[in-house]
Amino acid sequence: MRDAPLDDVVRLAAALTGASGLELPGRGELPVHGTLPAEGVERVSVPVSSPEGTGRLWAAAPADALDRAQVALQLEVLARHTEVLLEASRRERAADVLAEVAALANDVRGMSDTLHDALELLCAFVGAPLATAYLREDKALRVVAGVHADQPGLAAFARRTSELVFTPGDGLPGTVLASGRAAWVDDLARGFVPRAGAAVDAGLRAGFAFPVVAGDTVVGVIEFLDAGVRTVDEPLLRLLTQVGVVLGRAVERQRGTEELAHREERLRRLLDSAGDAFLSSDMQGRVTEWNRRAEDLLGWTRAEMIGRDFAGVLVPEEAREGHQRGFARFRDTGVGTMLDRPVEVPVRHRDGHELDVELVLWSTGEGDAREVSAFIRDVGHRHEVERLLRADLRRQEELVEQLRQLDQAKSDVVTTVSHEFRTPLTSMLGYLELLVDDRESLDELHQQALAAVHRNTYRLKRLIDNLVVLSRFEEGTGSSLLVPVDLSGLTGTVAEEHTVSARAKGVAVRLRLQPVPRVPGDRALLERVVDNLLSNAVKFTGEGGSVDVTVRMEGSDVCLSVSDTGVGIPAEEQESVFSRFVRGRYAEAQAVQGSGIGLSVAREVVEAHGGAISLRSALGSGTHVEVRLPVPARSSGGTGGADGGDEEVGP
């Protein structure tokens, strides 16, 4: 490479003695100047330092020793001037290299191409025959670009290098990665693990490398290898440091671009897999994004909609003017009435029909970069479901009203019939009592008939009484008169009424009635509870069985329990026995007399008195029913008058 200022130096040297020359490392000898031939001329020479090494400036030696010394001094002056010229030339070339590398770093090509071209520039500048660029992936370095001269062994060495991964501290690249500083190796045969053998085979002796940095992070390494030891002085190191920063910014920008592209692709895939349609537009109303669900819902493909005015496509004509006013107001003020909340609007499908959709709109960005995005959900099917549900609800309400009316009619009938039956039934029982008292005057057949009529009339009276109780509770007048009630005495009285039926079946009724405080209650209703419980117990207990009736205190409650050894109740029927008109499978199968309302009446009465009723039973092992009635803290009725002993009524 010719350099005019250096030629001038050689000409000045030739003017001294008739011939001169300049030898520089990497450039050879500049053309000889002067009138004397260069060959066979005795020379006076002085060293010249250059970035590539030490060269020499020479001139033909005069015959006279004094003249020779004077020429040597003059050559020293010219040598120093040459060094200044060489340094200025290098600074100029360094600036050019840095500018060209910066231009490459701003290129939009891939990072591999950028680094390859940068390596070619740097190799030409430093004079190295081989250079390699590494980029960091996770915690290791991998080759992304390389250049080498057309010399034996270099291609094979480059292939070997491309197969390797360098971790921190591993070889020359790993050393730079670990330290974050430039590094030199003067003897590759000893300090170039793991490529020492391959380097020797390629004729490479020394190398140096510098980091590519982004901020405080080493993102890559540039490595140069040469056949000789090359001095890396401060100016060269400063240049390479600047190159490392420029390339580091390019790497960071490239990776940022790739990450952004990756995120955009991931977002696009998420939007395509979303269950709702999605679109976005710029402030001119042009569509910038349109997902696959939008294609399915509205009929337009993404390619057809990108860049298109969405209002002209989607907004029905009658709503378009209002939409345009609202969009213009939002564009000018940033205030939108439909943002960040669900809004139902009609939109137009590609085939012309309108869809009812729900929009959720939001705005992102600022200024010219602002965009409006929307999720769009078809709510036509929801409206249809809501219409069907409303229609079904109306039908249900009509049915409920019909059932309520039927139930009210049934209650009215029961109430009317019960009250109408009760008066004549009471009169019939009065006359029957007179006949029963005079039954000795009747023969045996008539006595049996009278007993049957008497028994069934009482059963009918019990049914009517239960129906009357239920009717009163339905009307809200269940318990009308609360007086202190002796539950032990009341239970004993009621139990006596079941003596005849129990003895007739061969069932023993055992009473354990302890003195207990009186409870506030409706005596007639509490009699109905005890009567129903005893009636069921005797009814479902066979010959030889027993019924145990107990009244006792437990804590602050008076407890009445009726236990029998009868047929018991299956577990699956126990939840329903307190419902009205429910009869178990055994009662149905054995045609046991009853209406299925006794326990229902008992629960209504007990709960109306603030108490609780519970049942425990097992099929074939009898049934235990317990009633608990609360006693006020200060009972005004004193203690009941029952004897408190045990009594057995039965065979």
KAJOUR-V118437 format. One record per residue. N is the residue number from 1. PSI is psi in degrees with one decimal (none if undefined). Layout:
# KAJOUR-V118437
n: [N/N]
psi: [PSI/PSI]
This chain:
# KAJOUR-V118437
n: [1/2/3/4/5/6/7/8/9/10/11/12/13/14/15/16/17/18/19/20/21/22/23/24/25/26/27/28/29/30/31/32/33/34/35/36/37/38/39/40/41/42/43/44/45/46/47/48/49/50/51/52/53/54/55/56/57/58/59/60/61/62/63/64/65/66/67/68/69/70/71/72/73/74/75/76/77/78/79/80/81/82/83/84/85/86/87/88/89/90/91/92/93/94/95/96/97/98/99/100/101/102/103/104/105/106/107/108/109/110/111/112/113/114/115/116/117/118/119/120/121/122/123/124/125/126/127/128/129/130/131/132/133/134/135/136/137/138/139/140/141/142/143/144/145/146/147/148/149/150/151/152/153/154/155/156/157/158/159/160/161/162/163/164/165/166/167/168/169/170/171/172/173/174/175/176/177/178/179/180/181/182/183/184/185/186/187/188/189/190/191/192/193/194/195/196/197/198/199/200/201/202/203/204/205/206/207/208/209/210/211/212/213/214/215/216/217/218/219/220/221/222/223/224/225/226/227/228/229/230/231/232/233/234/235/236/237/238/239/240/241/242/243/244/245/246/247/248/249/250/251/252/253/254/255/256/257/258/259/260/261/262/263/264/265/266/267/268/269/270/271/272/273/274/275/276/277/278/279/280/281/282/283/284/285/286/287/288/289/290/291/292/293/294/295/296/297/298/299/300/301/302/303/304/305/306/307/308/309/310/311/312/313/314/315/316/317/318/319/320/321/322/323/324/325/326/327/328/329/330/331/332/333/334/335/336/337/338/339/340/341/342/343/344/345/346/347/348/349/350/351/352/353/354/355/356/357/358/359/360/361/362/363/364/365/366/367/368/369/370/371/372/373/374/375/376/377/378/379/380/381/382/383/384/385/386/387/388/389/390/391/392/393/394/395/396/397/398/399/400/401/402/403/404/405/406/407/408/409/410/411/412/413/414/415/416/417/418/419/420/421/422/423/424/425/426/427/428/429/430/431/432/433/434/435/436/437/438/439/440/441/442/443/444/445/446/447/448/449/450/451/452/453/454/455/456/457/458/459/460/461/462/463/464/465/466/467/468/469/470/471/472/473/474/475/476/477/478/479/480/481/482/483/484/485/486/487/488/489/490/491/492/493/494/495/496/497/498/499/500/501/502/503/504/505/506/507/508/509/510/511/512/513/514/515/516/517/518/519/520/521/522/523/524/525/526/527/528/529/530/531/532/533/534/535/536/537/538/539/540/541/542/543/544/545/546/547/548/549/550/551/552/553/554/555/556/557/558/559/560/561/562/563/564/565/566/567/568/569/570/571/572/573/574/575/576/577/578/579/580/581/582/583/584/585/586/587/588/589/590/591/592/593/594/595/596/597/598/599/600/601/602/603/604/605/606/607/608/609/610/611/612/613/614/615/616/617/618/619/620/621/622/623/624/625/626/627/628/629/630/631/632/633/634/635/636/637/638/639/640/641/642/643/644/645/646/647/648/649/650/651]
psi: [118.4/147.2/109.0/-44.5/-35.7/-37.2/-38.5/-38.0/-45.2/-38.9/-40.2/-41.4/-38.6/-30.3/-20.0/-43.5/-2.4/-17.3/145.0/168.1/163.5/122.4/126.5/140.7/134.1/-10.1/-13.8/-153.0/130.7/158.4/139.7/142.0/152.5/178.2/-17.3/149.0/148.4/-31.5/138.9/9.6/130.9/136.9/150.5/127.0/155.3/149.7/147.9/120.1/134.9/163.0/-26.3/-8.8/-161.7/128.3/-168.1/141.1/127.5/161.0/158.1/134.4/127.2/159.0/-36.9/132.9/-37.5/-41.9/-34.5/-40.9/-38.5/-38.8/-39.5/-41.9/-41.9/-36.3/-34.3/-43.0/-44.9/-34.8/-43.0/-39.7/-38.1/-41.9/-40.0/-42.4/-41.7/-41.2/-40.8/-40.2/-39.5/-40.8/-39.4/-43.6/-37.5/-43.1/-39.7/-43.3/-45.9/-40.3/-40.5/-39.0/-41.3/-39.9/-41.4/-39.4/-27.0/0.5/153.0/3.3/178.4/159.3/-33.3/-45.0/-41.2/-46.9/-36.5/-47.3/-35.2/-38.6/-39.9/-42.4/-46.1/-37.1/-42.5/-33.4/-45.9/-12.9/21.1/142.1/-13.3/134.3/146.7/138.7/129.3/143.0/148.2/129.6/117.4/-112.9/12.0/163.1/138.0/147.6/132.9/-17.5/154.4/150.5/151.8/155.3/163.0/73.7/151.3/135.0/-18.8/-38.2/-43.1/-40.9/-40.8/-39.8/-42.1/-42.2/-39.1/-18.1/-10.0/155.8/131.0/119.5/166.2/127.8/-2.3/108.0/-170.8/-46.0/-41.7/-32.0/-44.4/-39.7/-41.4/-38.5/-26.5/13.3/160.9/153.5/152.7/150.1/116.1/-22.5/98.7/-26.2/-25.5/-24.3/36.4/36.4/136.1/21.2/18.7/-48.8/-43.3/-34.6/-43.7/-43.3/-30.5/-0.5/21.8/135.1/-41.1/165.8/160.8/157.6/153.7/155.4/149.8/119.1/146.3/106.2/-123.2/10.5/132.9/116.3/-7.5/176.7/138.6/129.0/133.6/135.8/146.3/163.4/-17.7/166.2/128.7/133.5/127.6/97.8/180.0/-43.9/-41.9/-41.8/-38.6/-41.1/-47.2/-33.9/-43.4/-40.6/-40.9/-37.9/-43.4/-46.3/-33.3/-41.3/-38.5/-42.0/-45.1/-42.7/-41.5/-43.8/-36.3/-40.7/-42.7/-40.5/-40.9/-42.9/-39.0/-42.4/-40.3/-41.0/-42.1/-41.9/-41.0/-40.6/-40.0/-43.0/-38.0/-30.6/-3.9/150.9/-16.9/152.8/148.5/138.1/155.5/155.6/158.4/-175.4/-5.7/2.2/11.4/134.9/129.1/-16.2/147.2/111.8/177.3/-35.8/-33.5/-37.7/-45.6/-40.6/-41.6/-8.3/-10.5/138.8/163.0/-43.3/-34.2/-27.8/-27.3/126.5/-1.5/150.8/109.9/-29.6/-41.1/-20.6/-45.4/-33.5/125.5/150.6/-38.7/-19.2/-1.2/-40.9/-44.4/-39.0/-44.9/-38.9/-45.5/-39.2/-40.3/-39.7/-41.1/-40.9/-35.8/-34.2/-17.2/6.9/124.9/135.2/-14.0/6.4/146.6/31.3/149.9/134.5/132.1/126.9/159.7/142.4/160.9/130.5/162.3/-35.0/1.2/-20.2/158.1/145.8/142.5/120.1/160.0/123.4/140.7/108.7/142.9/160.5/142.3/156.9/178.5/157.8/-136.1/-19.9/1.2/141.4/154.9/128.8/157.5/136.6/136.6/124.7/130.6/119.2/9.4/-43.9/-34.8/-41.2/-39.2/-42.1/-42.7/-39.6/-44.2/-39.4/-41.1/-41.5/-41.8/-38.5/-40.8/-42.5/-40.3/-42.1/-39.7/-41.6/-42.8/-41.2/-39.8/-43.6/-38.0/-41.8/-42.2/-42.3/-39.2/-40.9/-41.5/-42.9/-41.5/-43.3/-47.3/-44.6/-46.6/-49.2/-42.6/-47.8/-37.0/-35.6/-30.8/-43.0/-51.7/-31.9/-38.3/-40.9/-41.9/-41.8/-34.8/-45.6/-35.2/-37.5/-39.2/-43.1/-40.2/-39.7/-25.6/27.2/-15.6/-20.1/-6.9/152.5/173.8/-40.6/-43.8/-33.4/-41.7/-41.4/-41.4/-41.5/-40.0/-43.2/-41.8/-45.1/-45.1/-28.5/-40.8/-37.0/-40.9/-38.7/-41.0/-40.8/-45.3/-41.6/-42.4/-42.6/-38.8/-41.2/-48.1/-40.6/-40.2/-40.1/-36.4/-33.1/-4.9/17.5/37.5/-55.4/110.2/-26.9/113.3/124.2/159.2/124.2/129.6/101.7/-32.4/-46.5/-42.2/-42.2/-40.9/-40.4/-45.7/-37.5/-33.4/-33.2/-21.1/6.1/-45.5/-49.7/-36.1/-45.3/-39.4/-31.8/-7.1/34.4/130.5/132.3/116.0/130.0/135.2/88.2/103.8/152.2/127.8/156.7/151.8/146.9/142.8/124.3/175.1/110.5/-42.0/-40.5/-38.4/-33.6/-38.8/-39.3/-53.1/-41.6/-43.8/-41.7/-43.9/-38.7/-46.3/-44.1/-46.9/-40.2/-39.9/15.1/128.6/177.2/136.5/-5.3/-175.6/157.5/123.2/125.9/125.5/136.9/128.3/170.0/136.7/105.7/-122.3/14.5/145.7/126.3/128.4/123.5/139.4/116.4/137.4/166.9/31.1/-154.2/-20.7/174.7/129.2/149.5/-38.1/-12.3/-8.5/-28.1/-28.5/-5.4/-19.7/1.9/158.6/139.0/31.3/126.0/139.1/167.5/-36.2/-45.0/-40.5/-44.6/-38.8/4.3/41.0/132.1/142.2/160.0/-13.3/20.6/-0.2/-51.9/-31.9/-44.1/-42.4/-44.2/-44.5/-44.9/-46.8/-47.1/-32.5/-25.1/11.5/16.1/-166.0/148.0/138.5/160.8/139.0/126.6/157.3/137.8/123.2/-2.5/14.4/-178.7/141.9/120.3/132.8/135.0/131.1/124.0/130.7/145.7/128.9/155.9/-37.4/91.7/129.6/-6.9/-2.5/-161.2/142.8/165.1/12.5/152.0/-30.0/2.0/-176.2/141.5/137.9/128.5/115.5/-172.0/none]
